[in-house]
Amino acid sequence: MVLYPKAGDIMRAARNVPRSGVVDNGLYWHVASSEQEAGYPITLLNAPCLDRAFRESRDCGRDFELYPWRRVPIPRFEPKDDRHERLADLCSEAESTAGEIRDLFPNSGQVKVSKEIPAELVRCGIAARINALATQLLPDQAES
């Protein structure tokens, strides 16, 4: 399951297991047919080079559209496209790194952890690899 916010300053997405108990009226969700299919859009929704495009896609204030990829046209997942597969794999790497960061700051709040995770993704090179693939797929929306 792909989870992403209805509103916010930054687009972020996460992968979750359907029927795992996540209930929130501040989230949109999409059930994918596989972990790979879910990982692909999650990686693009979290791509640092697409932050500006997602911010500018909001109709008003901090509200994202129900389907932000209508304005940031993320292509459908194609398992035969190597770039899509690599983005899906990068989702797993980023999730693992995020888990390690959360473990390093067990008593910290969401704001602190939300700053540390992207910083670590930059330090370890995952963000650069995500940006390179996102720029190939969405050159008109990606910020260099």
C-alpha positions in Angstrom: 0.0 0.0 0.0 1.3 3.5 -0.9 0.4 6.2 1.6 0.9 9.9 0.8 -0.4 13.1 2.4 -3.4 15.2 1.5 -1.5 18.3 2.6 1.8 19.5 3.8 4.9 21.5 3.0 6.7 18.5 1.5 5.4 15.5 -0.4 6.4 12.3 1.3 5.2 8.8 0.8 5.5 5.5 2.6 4.9 1.8 2.0 2.6 -0.1 4.4 0.8 -3.4 4.4 -2.9 -3.3 3.7 -5.2 -3.8 6.7 -2.3 -3.0 9.1 -4.3 -0.5 11.0 -3.3 2.8 9.5 -6.4 5.1 9.7 -6.0 8.7 9.1 -8.1 11.3 7.2 -4.9 13.2 6.3 -3.7 10.5 4.0 -4.5 9.1 0.6 -3.7 5.6 -0.3 -3.3 3.3 -3.2 -3.0 -0.5 -3.1 -0.3 -1.8 -5.4 -0.1 -5.4 -6.7 3.4 -5.9 -5.4 6.1 -4.4 -3.2 8.0 -3.4 -6.3 5.0 -1.7 -7.8 4.5 0.2 -4.5 8.2 1.1 -4.1 8.4 2.8 -7.5 6.0 5.7 -7.0 7.0 6.0 -3.3 10.6 6.7 -4.4 9.5 9.3 -6.9 7.1 10.9 -4.5 10.0 11.2 -2.1 12.6 12.3 -4.7 14.3 15.4 -3.6 14.6 16.8 -7.1 10.8 16.7 -7.4 10.0 18.6 -4.2 9.5 21.9 -6.0 7.3 20.3 -8.7 5.0 18.8 -6.0 4.9 22.0 -4.0 3.9 23.9 -7.2 1.3 21.2 -8.0 -0.9 22.2 -5.1 -4.1 24.0 -6.0 -4.2 26.2 -2.9 -2.3 26.5 0.4 -0.8 23.3 1.5 -3.3 20.9 -0.2 -2.0 18.3 -2.6 -4.3 16.9 -5.2 -5.8 13.4 -4.7 -3.6 12.2 -7.5 -0.5 14.4 -7.5 0.9 12.5 -10.5 -1.7 14.0 -12.7 0.3 17.3 -12.3 3.6 15.5 -11.9 3.0 12.8 -14.5 4.7 9.8 -13.0 4.6 7.0 -15.6 2.8 3.8 -14.5 5.1 1.1 -13.2 6.6 -1.1 -15.9 8.5 -4.1 -14.5 10.4 -4.4 -17.8 11.8 -0.9 -17.5 15.1 -1.1 -15.7 14.8 2.4 -14.3 11.5 1.6 -12.7 13.0 -1.6 -11.2 16.0 0.4 -9.9 13.7 3.0 -8.3 11.7 0.3 -6.6 14.9 -1.2 -5.3 16.0 2.2 -4.0 12.8 2.4 -2.0 13.9 -0.7 -0.1 17.3 0.8 0.5 15.8 4.1 1.7 13.4 2.3 4.0 16.3 0.4 5.5 18.3 3.6 6.0 15.3 5.4 7.5 14.8 2.5 10.0 18.4 2.8 11.1 18.1 6.5 11.6 14.9 6.1 13.6 16.7 3.6 15.8 19.5 6.1 16.4 17.0 8.7 17.7 14.5 6.6 19.7 13.4 9.4 21.9 13.3 12.1 19.2 10.2 13.5 17.7 9.0 13.5 14.1 10.6 16.8 13.3 14.1 15.7 14.3 13.8 12.3 12.6 12.3 13.9 9.5 15.4 16.1 9.2 17.9 13.3 9.9 16.5 10.8 7.4 16.9 13.0 4.2 20.3 14.1 5.4 21.5 10.5 5.7 20.0 9.6 2.3 22.2 12.4 0.9 25.3 11.3 2.9 25.1 7.7 1.8 24.3 8.5 -1.9 20.8 7.1 -2.1 19.3 10.6 -2.7 21.7 11.2 -5.7 20.8 7.8 -7.3 17.1 8.5 -6.8 17.5 12.0 -8.3 19.4 10.7 -11.3 16.6 8.3 -12.2 13.8 10.7 -11.4 15.5 13.3 -13.7 15.6 10.7 -16.5 11.9 9.9 -16.1 10.6 13.4 -15.4 13.1 15.9 -16.9 10.6 18.7 -17.1 9.6 18.4 -13.4 13.0 17.7 -11.9 15.1 20.4 -10.3 18.8 20.1 -10.7 
